[in-house]
Amino acid sequence: MFIWKKLQQRINGALNQPALDALLAHADPSRPLPERVAWAEDLVTWVRRRTPQKSLRLLIQILDRQPELQLRVAQTFRSLVRDTDALDLFADTGLPGRVAFSHEALSRLTARILPSPPNTRDLGDIFDRLFSEAQDGDWLEAVDESLAADIVRLFHHGKSPEESGWNSLRSDLEDAMVQLAGRIRVTGSQREVRGRLTKRLFRELPFQRLAPSVEVLFDRARAGVLVAQLTAELNHVRSAADACDLAADEITAQLAVSGVNVSLVYHLERIRAQVRRLDLLLEVWSSPQLDNRRVLAVLSDLVRQNHEHRSFTAFLRQNLHLLTRSLVERSAETGEHYIARSRSEYFAMLGSALGGGAITSLTTMGKLLLAKLPLADFFKGLAFGVNYACSFVTIQQAGCTLATKHPASTATALARRMAELRDVQRRELLVDEIVCLVRSQTAAIAGNLLAVIPATLILHWLWTMATGHAALNEAKAHSIVDSISVFSGAWPFAVFTGVLLWLSSMVAAWADNWFAVHELRASLSQNRRIQNWIGPSRSARMALWFERNISALGGNISLGFMLGMIPEIAGFFGLPIDVRHVTLSTGQFTAALSVLGVGGIGWTIWLASVVGILGIGALNLIVSFSLAMFVAIRARNVRPVERGLLYQAMIQRICHQPLSFILPPRRAAT
């Protein structure tokens, strides 16, 4: 819808835009304000349609040859400034202005759909209408010094004594700085903001000292002191603004420990944006002779900030960037434990994967038996989810490993090492870590499959001996074999399962963050009811256990219920969605073979099923790892050039040492 709207605007502008002479002929400072704004909007659109610098030079040349027309155009421009208020332009345009994340998001979505009011006297709204294109900031900044001087000269051309009060921009700029300082003080006074700072008196917080510094500066200026003699006051304001920035950085540094709150992240972004705007306005106000090029540079900066902060996608990216980064950092703490770097760690991973495969055989048999119960689809999916969740939690608590579950966590552990990738040595070290990760997951898949096949055969034999019949009939067995074959839709479902594996890692990180934000360890260990019930020492141990395991519990339980319930819910809506996990699929395939035998399905179908299982494992691993790496790279702002260097180094390693991705090294990695 937004793309169509933009295309429609461009087509209408190209078809309906009047010629320049007709535009200039309509310049009239006595016309109503909405008509003058529409005239200025048409003029800027005409400039934008061609090469803007050439269009501006042509405009200046035409006006220089027609003094009467030049005077009328200059008077019209001055009347726009005279009849409008620039306070919101300086203090609000391009800045997050709502009190909450949801309000700001709704405001931006609404602004993209609804047209702006035509009768506004706010210069900020008029500014939005004049510079409505994202590239306007670029061509404004590219204007050279002579052309900038001509534009400024046009604004002042033919001023008469009656127009002496037309320019109130300086007083509006002062009011904007006072307003910004006040807003920073209010935001910094929020409990969730000041509560994260090192303990100090409320009145000594940097957010409280900024507004009085700005007031003192303007009091001295109104008393007649020249700006050149206000060096001490200016430095005091700048020092207070820098202290606010440092305080925001201090809070940010503690988020990895204390947890992330979306509202807090939004407050920090707001403070930083307002401090940057205050610095920009202070530079303009304190410069005795601001050159014309700098004036246009400030204007272009306002245009860019305005478009950046009007964009809904940019808003989500900016305000969720810190949240995403903290989540992946928390996920990285867990991921470090699943990277085997030495032979001993490799074989330890293989051993833990054998245990995970053995437990998964119980999960497989549990699902086959639950599928025979006469339950409604929803409750059957709920039973499958409970079965999976209990199994995954058991694997985690037993210290075992489930294949493909950990790449989403380990990818974030690698992403935080993506610093200074231009350095060859650092880049090679990161490639070594990726090789270790792939090799670890290869060991995990191998261990799971080596254990789940014999364990499932044994369990199915025991069930048959105990009950006198198999856990599944031949029709169900053929259905399982067909669903895993390379010729079925197993691989797209494996891709979807990789997405679920990644989502479970995000849930795990969110659970860990939620536990930290609400300070639940202290709450659980010091709660009087819990202490009276189980004793102070047990309550402390319980709180510590939850702190260490809440991430794993959140990830395992969420993954279990997603694998169990999503196919049943999708089936209710008629959506062809299913899941394929390599270890679970191998267990079910083994159970089906124990009923049918290889001869019952034929070697061709058996081979197609084996290839299908290998593809399922590869897709589970690649998709979950890629999604986690993509999010982690974005969260850490790794630049495209550095990503390209990393990809090139990875290709070189694959070509020169392909076996290193599968077999462990003879010596431990340094």
N, C-alpha and C positions, 0 to 999 in steps of 0.2 A: 504494500500500500504506500509506504514512504517513497519507494523508488518510482512508482507510477506518478505520485504527486510531484516529485522533483522533475521528472521528465515532462510532465504537463506544464510546469512552470517555465521550463526552458523553451518549449515549443511556443507557448503563448507569448513569451518575451521576444522570441525571434520574429513572430508574425505581427504582433501588435505594437512593437516599439516604434514610436514616431521618430522622424529624422531630427538631427541635432538642432537645425535652425528653428523647427517648430517647438522643440523643447525649450530652447532659450527664450523664445518669444513669449512663453507662458510664465516666465519668472516675474513675480509680483509680490512684494513684501506686504501688501495690504490685503491679500486674499486670506481666507480662514486657514487656521493652522493645519487641519487635515489635508487641505488641497496643496499647501506648500510642502508638507511631508511627502505626499504622493509625487509631486514634481521632483523633489530631491531623489526619491527612490528611482524614478524613471531615468534621471540623469546618471546615477551611479550604475544602473543596469546598462545604459548605453556605453559607459566607459568599460564595463566588464566584458561586453560582447566582443570587443576587439582586443588588441594588445593594450592593456591599461595604460602603460607609460606613453605610448604613441597617442592614444585617445586623449590623455590629459594634456599633452603638449599641443595637440590640435585645438582643444578647447581653449587653452590659454591664448594661443595665437589668434583665434577668431575673436575672443573678447577684447584683446589688445587693439584690434583694428576697429572695434565698435564701442567707443567709450560710453555711450548712453546705455547700451545693452550690458556692458561690463558693470556699470554702477548698479543697475537693477538686479543683476545676479548677485553681486556682493551684498546689497541690502537684504535680499531674500535669505541668503545664508546667515547673515547677522541676526535677522528676525527669528530664525529658528532657534538660535542660542538664547536670544532675549526672552522668548515666550515659553521656554522650557526650563526644567530643573535638572541639573546634571548630578545631583547628589547620588541617586541610585545608579547612574552610569559608573561612577567611580567606586561606590561602596558595595554594589550588588552584582553588576554585570559580570558574568563568568565565574561567580563564586557560589558554592553550595550554601543555600540560604534557609532551608527548612530545618525544623528542630528534630527531625527524625529521618532515618533512612527511607522508610516507606513513603512518607510525605514527599520527600524530594523525588523519589522514583515516579510517583504518581504525577507530580507536577511536570516532570520532563515529558512523560508520555502524553499528557494532556496538551502541552505546548506544541508537540509535534503534529497534533491532529487539528486543534482549534486555531483559527486565525487570531492575530493580535488585534487589540482594540484600536480603531482609527483616531479616536478623539483624545488620546492620551497626551498629557503635557510632560511626561517623563522622557527625558532625552535618552535614557537607557533603552526604552522600548523602541524609540525611533532609530537608535543605533542598531538594534536587531534587524529592523526592516531594511535599513540602508545596506548593511554588510551581512547579507543572508547566506552567502556562499562561504564554504570552508577555506577556499583559496584566496579570499580577500586579504587576509593578513599577509600572505606572501607578496602580492603585488604592491601592497602599501609599503612594506619594508624595503622593496627593491627600488623605490623611487629615489632618484639621485638628488644631490644637494641643490642644484640649480632649480630643478622642477619643484622640489619641496619649498624653496624660497618663493617661487611664483605662486604656489597654492596659498601660502600664508599671506603673501601680498594681496591676493585676490580678496581674502576675508577682510582686510583692513582698507581696501580701496574706497576712496570717497567718503570716509567717515565725516559726519557732520556733528556739530555740538549737540544737536537733539538726540544723537545716538550714544552719548557718552556712557550711559549705563547698560549698554547692550551685553557686555562681557562680564558675567558673574561666575565664570568658571573657576577662578582662583578661590573665591569664598566657598563655592560648592566643594572644591577639592579639600579645603580645610575642614569643612563639616564632615566630609567623608572620612578623613583620617580620625577625627574625634569619634565618629560612629564605629569605625572598625576597631579602634582601641577599646571602646565600651563593649563591643560584642566579644572580643577576645577575653576581656575580664569576666564576662558572664559565663562563657563556655568553660574557661579555666576554673571557675568557682564550682562547677558541677562536682558532686561527691565522687563519682566514678573516675574523674580526672585527677583531682587533687589527692584522692586517696591512694593513687599509685606513685606519688612523688615521695621523695625523702622527707621525713617529718620536719616541718618548720611552721612558723607562725603564719596564719592566714594572710595577714597584711604584708608579709614578706615574700609571698609568692610572686614570680615574675609577671604573671597575668594581672596582678593587682597594681603593679608598679608602672605598667605601660601607659594606662590612661592618664594618671597624674602628670607623667612626663610630657605627653602631648599637650595637655592643658597649659602647663608652664611655658612650653615653647610658643604657643599662640598668644598667651597673655603678654609675653615679652614683645612679640611682633606687633600686637595691637597697641602696645605702649609706645611705639615709634622706633624700636630698635631695629636696625638694618639686619637683613638676613646674613650678611657677611660677618656680623658681630655675634651671631647666635651659635657659634661653633660648639660651645660646651653643651647647650641645650639640645642641639641636633645629635651630638654624640651620645647624650644620655638616652634619647629616644631610640637610637639605633642599638645601643647596648641592651635596653629593656626588650626590644623586639628580638634580638639574638638570644636573650635568655629564655624567651617564650619558645623559640625554636628548639633550644637545647632541652627544655623541660619536656617538650613533645617527644624528642628523641629518647630521653630517659624513660618515659612511659613505654615507648615502643620496645626498648631493650628488655623490659621486664615482662612483656606479653608472653614470651616463650615459657616463662615459669608460672606466671599468674593466670594464664589463659586469655583467650581473646573474646571480647564482647563486641558485637557489631555496632552498637551505639557508641561505644568508646572509640572504635576505629573511625567512625564518622566524625566524632568530635575532634579527634586529632587531625584528620584531613582538613577539617574546617579551620582549625587554628593555623595550620601551616599555610593554607591558601590565603587567609586574611593577613597573616604576617607578610607574605610575599607582596600582596597588593599594597599594604601600608608602606613597605620599603620603596615600591615603585612610585607611589604618590609623593612620598617624602623627597625622593630624588628630583621629581619634577618641581615641587614647591620650592626647594632650597637652591635650585640652580639659578643664579642671577640672570644668565643669558643662555637659555636652553636653545641649542641650535635647531634649525628647522627639521633636519634629518632625524634628530632624536625625538621630536614631537611626533612625527609619523611612525617612528619605531615604537613609541609608547602606544599609539593608536593601534598599530598592527598587533601588539601584544595583547591589548584588550580584545581585539577581534578573535585571536586564537583562543584565548582563555574562555571567551564567551561561547564559541563553538564547541570547545572541549567540554565545558560544563553544561551545555544544552543537550549534548548527546547522551541518550540513555545507555547505550553500550559502553561509552567511555565512563559514564558514572558508575556502572557496575564494575568495570575493570579497575577503576581507581579505588573505590571504597572496599572492594572485596580482595584487592591485591594483598594487603597485609594479612587479612584473615586467611587467605589461601596459603600464604607463605608460612604462617605459624602452624597451620594444620599439617602441611607437608614436613615441616621441621619436626613436629611431634611424631608423625609417621616414620620419619627417618630414624628416630631413636630406636624404634622397634626393628626397622629394617637392617640396622647394623648387625644384628644377631644372626641373620640368615645369609651372610656372605662368607663362604668358605674360601680362605686364602691359602691354606697349606694342605698337604696330603692328609694330615691328621684331622683337620677340620672337614676335609672332603669326605673322608670315610665316616666321620661322626655324623655328617649330614646324611650320608647313605644309610647309616644305622637308624637314625631318627625317622627317615622316610620309610624304612621297612616297618617300623612300628606304626606309622600313620597308615600304611597300606593294610596292615592286619586289622586295625580298628575300622577302616573303611569297609572291609568285608562284612563286618557286623551291620554297618549302615546299609549296605547293598541288600543283605538278606532282610533287614527290617523293612526296607521300602517294598520289596517284592511281596512280603506278607501283608503289609498295610494296604497294598493295591488290591488285595483280594477281599477286603472288608466292604460291605454294602453301605458306603458312605456317600453323601452328596459331594459334588466336586469341590466345593469350598472347604468342607471339613476334611476331605481327603488331602487337599493341598496343605491345610493346617497340620495334619498328622505328618505329612512328608517334611514340612518345615521343622517341626519339633524333632523329628528323627535326625535330620541333617544338623540342626543346631546342637543337639546333645552330643552328636558324634564329633563335630568340630571342636566343641569346648573340651571334650574328653581328650582329643588329640593334643590340644594346646596344653592342658594341664598335665598330661603325661610326658610332656617334653618331646613330642613327636612332630613330624612335619607332613603337611598335605601339599602335594605338588601344585604349582601354579598359584597358590594362595598368597605367596609372599613377594612376588615381583613388584606388585603395586607399592609395597612398603620399601623394598630395597631400592627401587628407582629413585625415590626421594632422598635416600641416603647418598646416592651418587650425585644427584642434582646440586646438593649444597657444596660439592667439591668443584663445581663449575665456575671457578674464579681464575682469572688470568690464564685462560686457555691459549692465549697467544704464545705462552712459554712452552717450549717443546717438552721439557721434562715434566711439567705439571700435566700436560695433555697426555703424555704416555702413562703417567700414573693413573689418570682417570680411565684410560683404556684398559689398563690392568684390572681396575676395579670392575669394569663392565664384563671383562672376560671371566673374572672370578664369579660374578653374579650368574652369568649364563651357565658356567660349569656347575655351580651349586644347584641351579634349578634342573639341570640335566641329571645330576645325582638324585635329586628329590623325585623326579618323574620315574627314573629307573628303579629306585628303592620302592616307591609306591606300587609300581606294576609287578615287580618281582615278589612282593608280599601279598598283594590283593588276589592274584590268580590262585596260588595254592591254598590260601586261607579261605577263599570263597568255595573252592572245590571241597575242602574238608567240611566246612559248615553245611554245604548243601548235602553232602553224603550223610552227615550226622542227622540232619533234618529228615532225610528220606528214610534212614534206618529207624528213627524214632516214631515217625508218623505213618510210614508205609506208602507215602506218595511224595512226588516232587513239590518244590516250593512254587513252581509255575508249570502251566500246561504247555503243550507243543505250540499252540497258536500264539501264546504270549511270547514263547521263546523265539519263534520266527519273527514276530513283530520287533523284538529287541534287536535281533541280528540285522533286520532291514533298516532300522533306525540309526544304526552305527555305520553302515556301509558307506564307502566313499561316493557311491552313486545316489545316496539319499540326501536329504537337506541337513545333514549333521554339521557340516562345516559352518554354514551361516549361524546355526544355533551355538556353535562353539565360540564364534565371534561375540555373540550376545552374552554368553557366559563370561567371556573375558571382561566385558563391560561391567557385569555384576561383581566380578572379583575386584575390579578397581573401585567400584562404589563401596564395597564392604571395607576397603582400606580407608576411604574417606570417612565412613561412619566410625571406624575405630579411632581415627584421629579426632573426630568431633567429640566422641565420648570422653576421650582423655582430656580434651580442652574443656568440656563441660564440667568434668570433675574438678579441674583446677580452678575454673572461674568461680564456682560456688564454694570453693575451699572445703570440700566435703571430707578431706582427710581429718582436718581439725574438728569439723562438726561431728563426725562419727566417733572420733577417739575421745572427745571431751563432753559428749552428750551425757547428761546425768542419768537419764532413763536407761540408756544402753549400759553405762557403767554399773548401775545398780543391778542390772539383769545378769550380765556376764562378767563384770569386774573390770577395773581400769586397764589391767595389762592385756586382757583378751580384746577389749574394745580397741586398744591401740594397735594390736596385731591385725585385727579385722580391718581397720582403716588402712593400714599399710598394704594388706593383701588386695583390697579394692583398688588402691592407687596403682599398684603394679599390674593388675590384671583387667582393669576396666576397659582398656583399649582392646585387648584380646577378646574379652567378652562381647563388646559392642560389635567388633568385626565378625566374629564367628556366628553370633546369633543372627545378625542382620543377613549374612550370606546364606545361612541355613534357611531362613524364611523366604528370602528372595528366590533361591533355587526351588524350594518346595511349592510356593504359592503362586508365583508369577505365571507359570504355564497354565495352572488351573483357572486363574482369573482371566488370563488372555483367552482361554478357550470359551469362557462364559460370554465374552464379547465377540467371539468368532474370529479372533486374531490367531494366525498360525505361528505362535511363538512357543519355543521350547528351549530347554537348556541341555548342554552336553559338557560334562566335566570329564577329563581324561581318566581319572582314577575311578570315579563312580561308573562311567561307561564301561571301563574294562571289567569291573566287578560284575556288572549286569551281563556283559557278553560272556564272561566265564560261566555264570550260572546258566545262561541259555545253552552253551555248548555242553554243559554237563547233562542236559536233558536231551539234546539233539545229537550230539557227537559231531565230529568233523565230517564223517561220512553222510550225516543227515542233511548237511547244508551244501556240501561240495567244496572242493579246494578253491575254486574261483571266488565263491562268496566269502569263504574264510579269509582269503588274501585281501579281498576288497574291504572287509571289516577291519583287518589289521592295519591297512593303510589309512582307513577312516579314523581309527583310534590315534595313530601317530599324528595325523593332521589336526585332530581335536586338541591333542596336547600342545602342538606347536602354536595353534591359534589362541588357545587359552593363555599361553605364556606371552606371545607377542602382543596381543591386544591389551592385556592388563598392564604389561610393562610400558607399552608405548603411551597409553593414556596417562599413566602416572608420571612418566618422564616429561610428557608434553606440559602437563599442569605444573610440575615442579620447575621446568625451564621458564615458563611464563611467570611463575611466582617470583623467581629469582632474577628476572629480566636479563637472561642470557641473550646476547645480541646475535643476529643472524650470521655475522662473520665468524664468531666463535663457534657457533653450532656447525657451520660448514667445515671448520678445521677439525672438529671432533669427528664428524662423519668421514672425512678423508682419512684420518688416522685409524678409524675402525675398519675401513675397507682395506687399508694396507695390512693391518693385523690379520684379517681374515685370509688375505692372499698369501702371507708369509708364514703364519702359524695357525692353520685351521684346527689342528688337533688340540690346541690349548683351550678351545671352547668346550672340550669334552673330557679330556684326561687331566688329572691333577699334576702339578709340577713336582719334580723330584726334591726341590728345596722350597722352603717357605718364601712367599713373596715379601719383599722388603717394604 
